[in-house]
Amino acid sequence: MSTRRLGFKMLLVLPLLAACSIFEEDKGPVAKGVRIALSDDPAARIAIADIAVPSLPSPVAQGTWLQVAGNIGRNSGHLAHAGGYARQWSSSIGDGNDDGLTLVAQPVSDGTTIYAMDTESMLSATSLTNGARKWEVELAPENEEADEVSGGGLAMVGDTLIAATIFGEVISLSAVDGGVNWRTNIGIPLANNPLLIGDFVVVQALNGQATALDLLSGTVSWVEIGAPAGPSHDRIAAAAGEGDFVVHPGIGGEFVGIRLLDGGRIFIDFPTTRRSDSVLDATTTITASPLILPQGVLVATRNGHTSLLSKQSGARIWSLPFGLRDTPVVAGDVAFMLDQGQRLRAVSLAQGKLFWTKTMQRFEDEEDLEDPINWFGPLLVNGKLLLVSDTGLLELRDVNNGEVLGRQDIEEAAMAPIFVNGLMLLLSQSGNLVAYR
């Protein structure tokens, strides 16, 4: 090779080497623990609320848990729990998280029985007293399998169960014995737990479509197409309702306000996203259900903003530059939430400002950043924030500052638990219902 050619090649390489040295400069001693750069927290420069966390409303015992979050507004509120968190019984519901399938259907309960659906659309009824199986029914059509796509969910009213399945069917069943009242094929895989509101069932499809059916007959009443987007394969939030008002979370990250009676649009709020190096966190999928509150509608995409919207127009009252990975909980003026970076936050609804922020443990091995931990929640229980993880941890945290008050081992959680008649009921990743008191 000639000296001239070599010199030309070195001219090309030297700038690259110089650039590499910029990224590889000595950063000094490495501290132990999870490293969080200031720029990693999009809310690092958000205004802090000028008041302390106010007193919270008193906790309320739940005799039933009929829908996601226990009610149509999707705010579980301040829950009363009679005892501690000692394991009482465990019962399998069938198939858990495996082979690309994920449990997404939150169980429901009428106060005596808990109903759950596994990843293969097996619906089962289990006694709250001792975990004994009462009945089970296979909801998948003959010769059909879930085929690596997760979805479906449950809701109930009276002695009627409504199941939405990944096979595109909405099925009304007797809660007494699992007998089918009616079944309607939407023709599109259904994503999450239905909303039962008034005389309607509202279900969501993996392509973002919302469909309302008559509760008694299964006849389709209206369809909301939503914003165009590709199908989602992530956990999808449930719709919320109040009176004649429904908020539908679309898979493109939009929130659509809908009139329940005729399906007419009231508003549509399109997402604002931010850049992310994480494939999951870069998605516009909504994994936190909207909350309909006296102050407005609290909404968040997984990667983007958390906002309070006007119920009348959808206008943003305030917006904070972080998304949420799970459904928040509100008590009084305080919203407690877990963001996409697994930071636990307390926010003033009136001001749209932070009371405090605490980062959850992100890895079992914090030194080497190995074995990630995924948290679910928070729930507000007996004046404390409760979170559970997919690695089998339960944490209780102080509502005033987010500090850890207690921690114990539990089953590896597939989602946040529900609370009914003095029991905490957890659905595990392996497909077990576990009762704690």
Summary of the structure (lengths in Angstrom):
residues: 437
radius of gyration: 23.3
end to end distance: 78.4
largest distance: 88.2
contacts: 1493
relative contact order: 0.15
helix: 6%
strand: 41%
